[in-house]
Every structure is written in C-alpha cells, then in structure tokens.
Amino acid sequence: MRLKRLELWWRGLWIRVLVRLMRQKNSAPVGRPDWGAQPRRVLFLRHDRAGDMILSTGVMRAIAQSYPTITLDVLASPANAAILDAAEYVEDVVVFDKKQLSSYLPTALRLRRIHYDAVIDCMVTAPSLTTLLLIFASGARYRVGIAGRGNDAAFNVTVPAETRPDAHMVDLLGALAPAFDVERTAAHQQPVLELTESERAWAEASWANEPANWRVLINVSAGTSARLWADDNYVAVMHHLRSREPEIVFRVIGAPAESLRAERVAREGGGEFVRTPSIRHAFALVATADFVFTPDTSIAHAASAFRTPAVAMYVGGSAERWGLYGTAGESVEHPEPTLETLSVERMLRAVDGAWNYAVISRRG
C-alpha cells in the first residue's frame, strides 16, 4: 500500500512538472484556431488497448473529416495499431510501446520531425503521465484536451467534459469533437471499423458459405481471470440456442493461449473452432455474424462498431462505461468482481431477449 501511494505521489509530481513546463512554453493563443484556414497535421494519442482504440474510432473519424485541411495521424500501441489498417481517414499510424524504455526517445524524435500543428489527449477521465510526455515531445502548437481534470494549463484548446454520471466511454471521448467544430451526434461518436475485401472473404469462407443459416459467434477469451466464464457454461448457451434454432451455425474463437478451451467448447457445443490469424480476422467474423456472445473484450466493442446484435458479460461496475454501444443486445453486469458465479440461467434469459428482439427482427 505504501509503495502504491509513493508511486501515485511520484507520478503526480511529474504531471505537475510537465503541466508547468507546457504552461511556460505556450506561445499559441488560448482557444481553438481556424482549422480550415490552412493545412493542419493533427496527432491523436491512443497508445493503450484494442478496446480503447475501437471506442475512439468514431470521434477520430469525425475529427479527420471535420475540415478538408486536416490530416489525422494516430499514435497507437503494438496492441491496437492494426485496428486502423483499413481506416481511410487516418494518414499515418505511429506505433509506440510505452512498456519499452528504448522506444521513448525514437518516438519523441519522430514526432518532433513531423511538426504537428495539433495533438489530442485521449485520456478523457484522468491525466496520464505518459500522454503528457508525448504531448510535450510532439512540440505541437495546439494541445487539445478535456477541461477540469487538474491539468488544464497543459492545453491551449480545451473543451468541457461529458458530465452525465452514467456516460459511456464513447460519450466521454465524444466530448473532444467540439474542439474541431464537430456537432456531437450519435453518428459522429459511433465506433466504426473497416475491413479489407480479403478479410471479409476469409470470414465468409470460415462460415463455410452457409448464408441461409443463423451465424452465431462465441468468443471464450476473457483477457483477464476476472472475466473467465466456465467452458461448460458456454456449451450450455450453445445447446440452448440450438434447441431454439436447429439451423444455427456456431463458430468459436479464442486467443492463442486459450485455443484449447475454444476447441473444447466448439466440440461439445456442436460448433467449429476457428483459428484467427490476427485480431482483424476475429473482427471480420464479428462483422459477418448474426449474433455474438462474449465476455467484456474488444470483441464486444467490435460488435458495437459493426452493429452486430450481441450479449456481453461484465463484472460489477464496468458495463455502464464499457458496455455495448449503438447495437442491439444486452450488456449483462454481474454484481461481483468476477464472472465465476454468473449463472447460466441469467445469461440464457439475456440471450433469449436479444435473439427475439434483435436477431430475428434484424433478419426481417
């Protein structure tokens, strides 16, 4: 506990130092510039997880398309850079690994050489030391961030935060859009993913070209031990759906470390395990499915981006901010810190509800 407090104190100290340095360095007028007056190279910082990147895609695209003069680059992590592979609104992706000290100086030098006009802070809930370091290193004249987080002096273009206590992360990120004169609408904030023709063709082939059947994608990967749900539970969900719809085609996916689990669930549930070469191939399966069943992972966010009906499982206190967004289905929040005791019966009720009101009505 003492070490944790010391770490927080040390981080807070460096945040204050960086904010003071950026306040002294500020030579641009406070307030947003005329973005359309001349070409502007803008950098969006999103160097964390895959799910965070997916949820940011809506506002990133809105910013990139706000003015024809804006060219948008994204600073990504090794874990989420591939998500933008087919994103036409992004000019360049700078990959930065914050876990590798050796990547800091080369990245800082690269950012400085590009001469960004503006940099956008993605951390919309609390200041991040790493993000402030990157903002400082970019040398961008305009620094865009959410006001009211204790580091306002680091920015010269600030926008009000989303104030609703039950706001989804997409809505919190959407608060950045007005800095570029973008009206906050569902269309501007909705996460979006693009696939290549080859990725979509691979997914279609993985469904064995059975368009007349219901396609259900089961994801067993949890990312953390707290989000693990027993293999037999997934099998029970598959059997339940098969009893409702005999023509269902199941595909089961899992991360490489959990492939044995996924194979067992597929075998006992009457489906087929699909080994995905990359995260984008997993997303292609989401896009071509009629229904997705998953714990809280990037697969759930991909379902939101493709508006594929889904049921997703969340530990206590996480569904409100990280649940499904803009797609039909249900985000089931278990009140405990793990999914271990989340009952099959509760999930079957959610599946039935989503199937009746989302899947069947979607097919028409």
C-alpha positions as CSV (number, residue, x, y, z in Angstrom):
1,M,0.0,0.0,0.0
2,R,2.8,2.4,0.8
3,L,4.6,1.6,-2.4
4,K,1.4,2.3,-4.3
5,R,0.9,5.7,-2.6
6,L,4.5,6.5,-3.3
7,E,4.1,5.6,-7.0
8,L,1.0,7.8,-7.2
9,W,2.8,10.7,-5.5
10,W,5.7,10.4,-7.8
11,R,3.5,10.3,-10.9
12,G,1.5,13.3,-9.7
13,L,4.7,15.2,-9.1
14,W,5.9,14.7,-12.7
15,I,2.5,15.5,-14.1
16,R,2.6,18.9,-12.2
17,V,6.1,19.5,-13.6
18,L,5.1,18.8,-17.1
19,V,2.0,20.9,-16.9
20,R,4.1,23.8,-15.6
21,L,6.6,23.4,-18.4
22,M,3.9,23.4,-21.0
23,R,2.3,26.5,-19.5
24,Q,5.6,28.3,-19.7
25,K,6.2,27.1,-23.3
26,N,2.8,28.0,-24.5
27,S,3.1,30.5,-27.4
28,A,-0.1,29.9,-29.2
29,P,-3.2,31.9,-28.3
30,V,-5.7,30.2,-26.0
31,G,-8.7,28.9,-27.8
32,R,-9.3,26.9,-30.9
33,P,-7.8,28.1,-34.2
34,D,-9.5,28.4,-37.5
35,W,-8.9,24.8,-38.6
36,G,-9.9,25.5,-42.1
37,A,-7.6,28.4,-42.7
38,Q,-4.6,26.3,-43.7
39,P,-3.4,22.7,-43.8
40,R,-3.2,21.2,-40.3
41,R,-1.4,18.0,-39.3
42,V,-3.1,16.6,-36.2
43,L,-2.0,13.7,-33.9
44,F,-4.5,11.7,-31.9
45,L,-2.8,9.8,-29.0
46,R,-4.3,6.3,-28.4
47,H,-1.4,4.2,-27.1
48,D,-3.2,1.7,-25.0
49,R,-5.6,-1.3,-25.5
50,A,-7.5,-2.5,-28.5
51,G,-10.9,-1.8,-27.0
52,D,-9.9,1.9,-26.3
53,M,-8.9,2.3,-29.9
54,I,-12.2,0.8,-31.2
55,L,-14.3,3.1,-29.0
56,S,-12.2,6.1,-30.2
57,T,-12.8,5.5,-33.9
58,G,-16.0,7.4,-34.2
59,V,-14.6,10.7,-32.8
60,M,-11.3,10.2,-34.7
61,R,-13.1,9.9,-38.0
62,A,-15.3,12.9,-37.2
63,I,-12.2,15.0,-36.4
64,A,-10.4,13.8,-39.6
65,Q,-13.4,14.7,-41.7
66,S,-14.3,18.0,-39.9
67,Y,-12.2,20.1,-42.3
68,P,-10.6,19.2,-45.7
69,T,-7.4,20.9,-44.4
70,I,-7.0,18.4,-41.5
71,T,-4.7,15.4,-41.9
72,L,-5.0,12.9,-39.0
73,D,-2.3,10.7,-37.7
74,V,-2.7,8.3,-34.7
75,L,-0.1,7.3,-32.2
76,A,-1.0,3.7,-31.3
77,S,0.4,0.8,-29.3
78,P,1.5,-2.6,-30.6
79,A,-1.7,-4.0,-29.3
80,N,-4.1,-1.7,-31.1
81,A,-2.3,-0.3,-34.2
82,A,-3.7,-3.0,-36.6
83,I,-7.2,-1.9,-35.8
84,L,-6.6,1.1,-38.1
85,D,-5.2,-0.8,-41.0
86,A,-8.1,-0.1,-43.3
87,A,-9.1,3.2,-41.8
88,E,-9.1,5.6,-44.8
89,Y,-9.5,8.7,-42.6
90,V,-6.1,8.1,-40.9
91,E,-3.0,9.2,-42.8
92,D,-0.3,7.5,-40.7
93,V,-0.1,5.3,-37.6
94,V,2.9,5.9,-35.3
95,V,3.5,2.7,-33.2
96,F,4.8,3.4,-29.7
97,D,5.4,0.8,-27.0
98,K,5.2,2.5,-23.6
99,K,6.4,-0.6,-21.8
100,Q,9.8,-0.4,-23.7
101,L,12.0,2.5,-22.4
102,S,14.0,2.2,-25.6
103,S,11.0,3.4,-27.6
104,Y,10.6,6.8,-25.9
105,L,13.4,8.7,-27.5
106,P,13.0,7.5,-31.1
107,T,9.3,8.2,-30.8
108,A,9.8,11.7,-29.4
109,L,12.3,12.5,-32.2
110,R,9.9,11.1,-34.9
111,L,7.1,13.2,-33.6
112,R,9.2,16.3,-33.5
113,R,10.4,15.8,-37.1
114,I,6.8,15.7,-38.4
115,H,6.0,19.1,-37.0
116,Y,2.4,18.5,-35.8
117,D,0.1,21.5,-35.7
118,A,-2.1,19.9,-33.0
119,V,-2.0,17.0,-30.6
120,I,-5.1,15.5,-28.9
121,D,-5.1,13.9,-25.4
122,C,-7.1,10.7,-25.5
123,M,-7.2,10.4,-21.7
124,V,-10.6,11.9,-21.1
125,T,-11.1,10.8,-17.4
126,A,-7.8,11.5,-15.7
127,P,-4.3,12.8,-16.6
128,S,-1.7,10.4,-17.8
129,L,2.0,11.0,-17.3
130,T,2.9,9.1,-20.5
131,T,0.4,11.0,-22.6
132,L,1.6,14.4,-21.2
133,L,5.2,13.3,-22.1
134,L,4.1,12.6,-25.6
135,I,2.2,15.9,-25.9
136,F,5.3,17.8,-24.7
137,A,7.6,15.8,-27.1
138,S,5.4,16.4,-30.1
139,G,6.1,20.2,-30.0
140,A,2.6,20.8,-31.4
141,R,1.5,24.4,-31.2
142,Y,-2.1,23.5,-30.3
143,R,-2.7,21.0,-27.5
144,V,-6.3,19.7,-27.2
145,G,-7.8,18.2,-24.1
146,I,-10.8,17.9,-21.8
147,A,-11.1,20.6,-19.2
148,G,-11.5,20.1,-15.5
149,R,-9.1,17.2,-14.8
150,G,-6.5,19.2,-13.0
151,N,-4.1,19.7,-15.9
152,D,-5.9,22.4,-17.9
153,A,-2.7,24.5,-18.1
154,A,-1.1,21.9,-20.3
155,F,-3.6,22.7,-23.1
156,N,-4.5,25.8,-25.0
157,V,-7.6,24.3,-26.6
158,T,-9.9,22.8,-24.0
159,V,-13.5,21.5,-24.2
160,P,-16.0,20.7,-21.5
161,A,-16.2,17.2,-20.3
162,E,-19.2,15.0,-20.6
163,T,-21.0,15.5,-17.3
164,R,-23.6,12.7,-17.2
165,P,-22.6,10.3,-14.4
166,D,-23.7,7.3,-16.4
167,A,-21.9,8.3,-19.6
168,H,-20.4,5.6,-21.8
169,M,-16.7,5.9,-22.7
170,V,-17.8,6.7,-26.3
171,D,-19.7,9.7,-24.9
172,L,-16.7,10.8,-22.8
173,L,-14.5,10.6,-25.9
174,G,-17.1,12.4,-28.0
175,A,-16.6,15.5,-25.9
176,L,-13.4,16.1,-27.9
177,A,-15.3,16.6,-31.1
178,P,-16.4,20.2,-30.5
179,A,-12.8,21.3,-30.4
180,F,-12.9,20.8,-34.1
181,D,-16.4,22.3,-34.6
182,V,-18.0,18.9,-34.9
183,E,-21.5,18.6,-33.6
184,R,-21.9,15.8,-31.0
185,T,-24.3,13.3,-32.5
186,A,-24.7,9.6,-32.3
187,A,-23.4,9.3,-35.9
188,H,-20.2,11.2,-35.1
189,Q,-19.5,9.2,-32.0
190,Q,-20.5,5.7,-33.1
191,P,-17.4,3.4,-33.2
192,V,-16.6,2.2,-36.7
193,L,-14.3,-0.5,-38.2
194,E,-13.4,-1.1,-41.8
195,L,-12.4,-4.4,-43.3
196,T,-10.4,-5.3,-46.4
197,E,-12.0,-7.4,-49.1
198,S,-9.7,-10.2,-48.3
199,E,-10.5,-10.1,-44.6
200,R,-14.3,-10.3,-45.3
201,A,-13.7,-13.1,-47.8
202,W,-11.8,-15.0,-45.2
203,A,-14.6,-14.7,-42.7
204,E,-17.2,-15.7,-45.3
205,A,-15.2,-18.8,-46.0
206,S,-14.9,-19.6,-42.3
207,W,-18.7,-19.8,-42.1
208,A,-18.5,-22.5,-44.8
209,N,-20.6,-20.4,-47.2
210,E,-23.9,-21.2,-45.4
211,P,-25.8,-17.9,-45.8
212,A,-29.2,-19.4,-45.2
213,N,-28.3,-20.4,-41.6
214,W,-28.1,-18.3,-38.5
215,R,-24.5,-17.5,-37.8
216,V,-23.5,-17.3,-34.1
217,L,-20.0,-16.3,-33.0
218,I,-18.9,-17.5,-29.5
219,N,-15.8,-15.8,-28.0
220,V,-14.4,-17.6,-24.9
221,S,-11.3,-15.4,-24.5
222,A,-11.6,-13.2,-21.4
223,G,-8.3,-11.2,-21.3
224,T,-8.2,-11.3,-17.5
225,S,-9.0,-14.0,-15.0
226,A,-11.9,-11.9,-13.6
227,R,-13.8,-12.3,-16.9
228,L,-13.4,-16.0,-17.2
229,W,-16.6,-17.9,-17.6
230,A,-16.7,-21.7,-17.3
231,D,-16.4,-23.7,-20.5
232,D,-19.5,-25.8,-19.7
233,N,-21.5,-22.5,-19.4
234,Y,-20.6,-21.6,-23.0
235,V,-21.6,-25.1,-24.1
236,A,-25.0,-24.7,-22.3
237,V,-25.6,-21.5,-24.1
238,M,-24.9,-23.2,-27.5
239,H,-27.2,-26.1,-26.7
240,H,-29.9,-23.7,-25.7
241,L,-29.7,-21.7,-28.9
242,R,-29.5,-24.9,-31.0
243,S,-32.8,-26.1,-29.3
244,R,-34.4,-22.9,-30.4
245,E,-32.9,-22.7,-33.9
246,P,-31.7,-26.1,-35.3
247,E,-30.2,-24.4,-38.3
248,I,-27.7,-22.4,-36.3
249,V,-24.0,-22.5,-37.4
250,F,-21.6,-21.9,-34.5
251,R,-18.1,-20.6,-34.8
252,V,-15.9,-20.4,-31.6
253,I,-12.9,-18.2,-31.2
254,G,-10.3,-17.7,-28.5
255,A,-6.9,-16.1,-28.1
256,P,-3.9,-18.4,-28.9
257,A,-3.4,-19.0,-25.2
258,E,-7.0,-20.1,-24.8
259,S,-7.3,-22.1,-28.0
260,L,-7.7,-25.5,-26.2
261,R,-10.6,-24.0,-24.3
262,A,-12.2,-22.8,-27.5
263,E,-11.7,-26.1,-29.2
264,R,-13.4,-28.0,-26.3
265,V,-16.3,-25.5,-26.3
266,A,-16.7,-25.9,-30.0
267,R,-16.6,-29.6,-29.9
268,E,-19.0,-30.1,-27.0
269,G,-21.3,-27.3,-28.1
270,G,-21.7,-28.5,-31.7
271,G,-19.7,-25.8,-33.4
272,E,-16.4,-25.3,-35.1
273,F,-13.3,-23.8,-33.7
274,V,-11.8,-21.1,-36.0
275,R,-8.1,-20.2,-35.5
276,T,-7.9,-16.4,-36.3
277,P,-4.6,-15.3,-37.8
278,S,-5.0,-11.8,-36.3
279,I,-7.4,-9.7,-34.3
280,R,-8.7,-8.2,-37.5
281,H,-9.7,-11.7,-38.7
282,A,-11.7,-12.1,-35.4
283,F,-13.4,-8.7,-36.2
284,A,-14.3,-10.0,-39.6
285,L,-16.1,-12.9,-38.0
286,V,-18.0,-10.4,-35.8
287,A,-19.0,-8.4,-38.9
288,T,-20.3,-11.4,-40.7
289,A,-22.2,-13.0,-37.8
290,D,-25.8,-12.7,-37.0
291,F,-25.2,-12.8,-33.2
292,V,-22.2,-12.6,-30.9
293,F,-21.8,-14.0,-27.4
294,T,-18.7,-12.8,-25.5
295,P,-17.3,-11.6,-22.2
296,D,-16.1,-7.9,-22.0
297,T,-13.3,-7.8,-24.6
298,S,-12.5,-6.0,-27.8
299,I,-14.9,-8.5,-29.5
300,A,-17.8,-6.8,-27.7
301,H,-16.6,-3.4,-28.9
302,A,-16.3,-4.8,-32.4
303,A,-19.9,-5.9,-32.2
304,S,-20.8,-2.2,-31.4
305,A,-18.7,-1.0,-34.4
306,F,-20.4,-3.4,-36.8
307,R,-23.8,-3.1,-35.1
308,T,-24.0,-6.9,-34.8
309,P,-26.5,-8.0,-32.1
310,A,-24.7,-9.3,-29.1
311,V,-24.9,-10.4,-25.5
312,A,-21.8,-9.5,-23.5
313,M,-20.8,-10.2,-19.9
314,Y,-19.3,-7.6,-17.5
315,V,-18.0,-7.7,-13.9
316,G,-19.5,-5.3,-11.4
317,G,-19.2,-1.6,-12.2
318,S,-18.0,-1.9,-15.8
319,A,-21.0,-2.2,-18.1
320,E,-22.1,1.3,-17.8
321,R,-18.9,2.7,-19.2
322,W,-17.7,-0.2,-21.3
323,G,-20.9,-2.0,-22.4
324,L,-22.3,-2.4,-25.9
325,Y,-22.8,0.9,-27.7
326,G,-25.2,1.6,-30.6
327,T,-26.1,-2.0,-31.3
328,A,-28.9,-4.3,-30.2
329,G,-28.5,-6.8,-27.5
330,E,-27.7,-6.7,-23.8
331,S,-24.7,-5.9,-21.6
332,V,-25.1,-8.2,-18.6
333,E,-23.4,-6.8,-15.5
334,H,-22.7,-9.3,-12.7
335,P,-22.5,-7.5,-9.4
336,E,-19.4,-9.4,-8.3
337,P,-15.7,-8.7,-9.2
338,T,-15.5,-11.9,-11.3
339,L,-17.8,-13.8,-13.6
340,E,-17.2,-17.0,-11.8
341,T,-20.7,-17.1,-10.2
342,L,-22.7,-15.6,-13.0
343,S,-25.4,-18.1,-13.6
344,V,-26.2,-19.8,-16.9
345,E,-29.9,-19.1,-16.3
346,R,-29.3,-15.3,-16.2
347,M,-27.4,-15.5,-19.5
348,L,-30.0,-17.6,-21.2
349,R,-32.6,-15.0,-20.4
350,A,-30.4,-12.3,-21.9
351,V,-29.8,-14.5,-25.0
352,D,-33.5,-15.2,-25.5
353,G,-34.3,-11.5,-25.2
354,A,-31.6,-10.4,-27.6
355,W,-32.5,-13.2,-30.0
356,N,-36.2,-12.3,-30.1
357,Y,-35.9,-8.6,-30.4
358,A,-32.6,-8.1,-32.2
359,V,-31.5,-11.1,-34.3
360,I,-34.9,-12.2,-35.7
361,S,-36.1,-8.7,-36.3
362,R,-32.8,-7.7,-38.0
363,R,-33.1,-10.6,-40.5
364,G,-36.8,-9.5,-41.0
